Amino acid sequence: MRKRGMLLIGTVSITVILSGCFQGEQSSEEIDPPQDAEAVDNLENIEKADVEELNDEEQLVSETVPRELFLIDSNGMVASQTLELPTPDSNEVATQVMEYLVKGGPVTPILPNGFQAVLPEGTEILGLNLQEDGTMIVDVSDDFKNYEATEELKILEAMTHTLTQFENVSKIKLRINGHQLNEMPVNGAPITDGYSRVNGINIVDTDTLDYMDSKPVTMYYPAEHDKNRYYVPVTQYIESDEESEFSSIIQALIEGPGFNTNVVHVFNPGTILAAEPKLNDGVLDIVFNEGILQDSDQSIISDEVMETIVRTLTEQRNVEAVNVKVENVDQLVNENGEEYTEPVTKQAFIPIEKL
């Protein structure tokens, strides 16, 4: 009714002007507005009501929840970004994160600079079904096939890591229009048994290693683009046995994945392990020398060093938290001067939830 009243007022004005033009002079005769036209004096109230209605709509739009999406960064690496997505219905959470991986989809206006979506444009998420064993069956449309061979593993890695951010999802299986895929449609990557984080991500090949005596381990390293710091998971092969597994992982983490991965090296050159790491009831105790400290006088350990260690080690089997200690230091603090009084979990850096 408000809009109709405003339009009628405009119609009356036009009628008066045109009448003067056709008769050679403007008429001064008063014209009564239609009975249902709203008085101009009420426009202030109308505008106030419109503003209130707009504020209500903005409040609805502002209801968001942080989700971790694995996208492609400016270096072609699969990396996560935690983005604020509209709060979905409880049974549509998994569908939503998949839809936000589609090129040209709803993620487009909120993509961080340098990042791009990974699923082929036009891909529809036809259905998701979580099995009791933790397998998420993802059914997609035919448009899913429209990708280059070089993108195949990145698509698998991004889908897998995005869905396995939920604690009760362990791996994914794919279908196209309800038909199960035993291999990917373009380059034939085998997926009969599904795809999980065990398959790796951004895999770094090392020619000098004996793969028979090595195991793949996913490490997390900081990267940067236009002042946006984020973490890139890189799967490396390391030589280790069961007894030295954790020390081998930490040493590889300190050394970094090499220059070809475009990640940031955050460890000081003098950083070394001072003792063999020990796992007790899910907590991994790690002791470093003072070389790991950002500020030895203040006992400060860099936030990025701590996050790199915790993200990497909590990906390992049976490790739920990490307790970092330094020789000759009674109490470690972060860059804000806050004390580390308890072992640090992954939840300190990324949201953790179940579907």
N, C-alpha and C positions, 0 to 999 in steps of 0.2 A: 504494500500500500504506500510505503514511503516513496518508492521510486516512481510510482504512477503519479503521485501528487506533484513531484518535482518536474516531471515531464509536462504536465498540464500547464504549470506556470510558464514554462518555456513556450508552449504553444500559443498562449494568450499574447505574449510579447510579440511573437512573429506575426500574428493576425493583425495587431494594431499597426505595425510598421508597413506591412503590405497594403493595408487599407489606405493609408495615406499616400502611398506611391501611385496606386491606380486612380485615386480621385483627385490627384494634383495637390493635395494638402493633407496633413496629418489630422486625424479626428481627435478632438479632445473629449469625446463622449466616454463616460466611464463604462467599462465592461465588467459585469459581475463574473467572477471566476466560477467554474463548475462546482457543484455542491461537494464533491469528494476531493477537491484540491486542498492541500494543506497550506495553512497560513505561513507567510515568510517568517513571521515571528517565531515559529516553531523549528526553524532550520537549525538553530543552535542545539536544541534538544535532539534533533535527528542526527546531527553530526556526533554528538556525545554518545548516542546509542551505537552508532556505527563504529566509533573508536573502541567502545567496550566490547562489541562483538569481535572486532579485529584482534583485540588483546586476548580474548578467549581462544581464538583460532591459533594465535602464536604460541599460547601456552601449551596447546595440544601438540603442536609441531615440535616444541622444545623438549618434549618427553623422549629422551634418548637413552641408549644403553651402550657401553663400550664393547666392541667386538674386535677380535684379532683377525684381520684379513691378510692372506698371503698373496702379494701382488708381484709385479716385475719392476725392479728398480732401473735407474738410468744405466746401470752396468750390465743389464740383462740377467741379474741374479733374482732368485725368488726370495723375497723378504717380507716380514710382517709389518703391518701398520695397524695400530689400534685406533679405530675410527668410531665416532658416535653415530649409531644407526637408530632410526625410529624404533621405539619399543613395539615389538610384534606380539601377536597372540602367543601364548605359551607353546602351542603345537606348531608354530611356524618359524621357530628360531633357526633351525638348520636350513630350511628352505630360503630364508632371508639371506643368510651369509653366502649361500651359493649364488643367489641372484645378484649379489653385490660383487661377484667375481666376473660378471659378463661384460665384455667390451660394449660401450655405448649404453650400458644399463644404468640403474639408479646410482651406482658409485661414481659416475662421471663427474658431477659437479663438486664432489668432495675429495677427489683424488689428490693426494699430496703432490707437490711439484716434483717431476721426474719419475713418477710411478704410473703404471698402466695396468688395466685389468688383464686377465689371462684367458678366460673362456671366449670362444669365438662369438662374434656379434650375432645376435638373434637366438642364441641358445636358450631354450626354455627348460626350466626344472620341472619335470612332469610328476615327480614324486620322490620321496625319501622314506626309507623303511629301516629302522634300527633293529637289528637282530639281538637275541639274548646274549650271544657271544661277543657283542661289541662291534659287529660288522654293520656298517651303514651302506645300504644299497641305494645308489643314486641313479635315477632314471631321467635321461635327458632327451631332447628332441634331435632330429637329423642335422640341424645346424651345427651341432657339436663337432661334426666331421670336418668342418671348414677351417682347418689350421695347417700350418706348415710343419714338415717333419721335425725341424729343429725346435719346435715349440712343444713337442709331445710330452717329454719328461717334465718340463716346467708346468704343464697343465696338470699332470698327475700329482706332482709334488705340491702345488698350490692347493688343489682340492683336498688332498690328504691332510696336509698340515692345518688347513682352515677347519676341517671337520673334527680332527682329533684334538683340537683345543678343548673340546668337551670331554670330561674325564671318562665318561662311559662309552666313548667311541674309540676303537682301537685300530680299525682299518676300513677301507672303502672297497666296494665292488660297483662296477658300472653296467648300466643297461642303456640301450637306445631304443626308444619306443617300446619298452617292455622286454626287449630281447637282450639276454646277457652277453657281455663282451668277454671273450677269452684272450683277446689281444686288442691293442689300440688300433683304431681304424686307418691311420695314415702310415705310421712307421712300424707298426706291428709289435710294440712293446708288450710282453706277456703279462696278463693280469688275471689269469684264471683263478689264482688263489687270493686275489685282491691286492691292495697296495696299502702299505703302512709306513710309519716313520722309520722302521727298520730298513726299508729300501733306500733310505738316504735322501739328501737334498743338496743341490749345488755341489755335486760330487767332484772332489779334486783327485786327479790321477797322479800317482807318484811312481815313476819308472824305477826308482832305486829300491823300492820295498819288495820283499818277498811276500806275496799276497797269501801264500799258504800259512804263514806264521803271523799274519796281520788280521786286524778286525776293523770294520768301519765304525767310526765314532762321529757323531754330529757335534760340532763346536759352534759356539755363538760369538761373533765378533762385531764390534760397533762399525758402522759405516756412516758417511755423511753426505748430504746433498743439499745445497742452499741452506745451511745452518740447521737442517733437519737431521738429528742423530737417531739412528735406528739400529736394529741388530739383524745381522745376516747369518742364517744357519749354514754351515759348510761341513759336509761329510768328508772326513779324511780317514785314510787307512794308517793305523799305528801298530807298531810291533810291541806286543806285550804278552805276558802270561797272566793267569788269574791272580797271582800274588801281587804283581806290580801294575795291575790294570789302572788304578786311579792315579798313581804317580806318573805313568806313561801319558795318560790323558792330560794331566796338568802340565807336564813338560811340553807336550805338543801345543797346548793352548798358549803357553808363555812364548814359544818360538813363533807361533802364527802360521797361517796357511801358505805364505809366500806372497810375492808381489803381484801376481796375476789376478787376485781376487778383489782388489780395490777396497780393502777393509782397513780399519784403523788399528794400529798396534798400541795397546794401552799399558803394557807392562814395562816397568823400568828395566834397563839392561842388566842390573845386578840382582834381579829377582830369582831366588832359588828355593826349592823345598828344603826345609830344615829337618823333616822327619817323614817317615812313611805314613800316608793317610790311613786312617782307621775308620771303619764303618761300624756304628753301634746303634741298634734299634732304629735304623733309617736315617741317622744323623752321621754325616761324614765329617770327621775332624781333620783339618788341614793346618799344618804349621809351616809358615814361611819365615825367611830371614827378614831383617829390617829393610832390605832393598825393595820390598813391595810397597812401602809406604809412600804416599804423596808428600807428607810432611812428618818427618820423624820426630820433631820436637813436640808436635801436637798429637802424635799417634793417629794421624788421619790416613785412611785408606780411600783411594779414589772410588767414587760411586760407580764408574764404568768398569773398574777392575772387579769390584764386588759383583756387579750384575753379570759380567762375563763369566766369572767363576760359577755363580749360582745357576744361571741359565744352562750352562754346559753340564755341570755335574748332576743336576736334578733330572736330566734326560736319561741318566744311566739307571740301570735296573736296581731297585731297592733303595735308591737314594731319595729321601723325601726333603731333606734340609742339609745345609752346609754350615759348619761352625769354623770360621776362619780365625786363626790365631797367629801372632807374630812373636818371635823370640824377643825376650827382654821387655815386652810390652804387656802391661796389666790389663789395659782397657782400650780397645779400638773404637774410633768414632768415624762417622761419615763426614762428608764435606760440610754439612750443616752443624757439626759438633754434637750430633746425637749418638749416644752410645749403642754399640751392638751388644745387647744383654742376652739375646737368645739366638739360636741358630736361624739362618735366613732361608726362607722357602721361596719357591717360584712365584707364589701369590704376591710377594712383595713388589713384583714388577709387571705381572700380567694378570688379567682377570681369569679366574678358574671357576668353572661351573659345570653342571651336568644338564643333559637334555631332559 
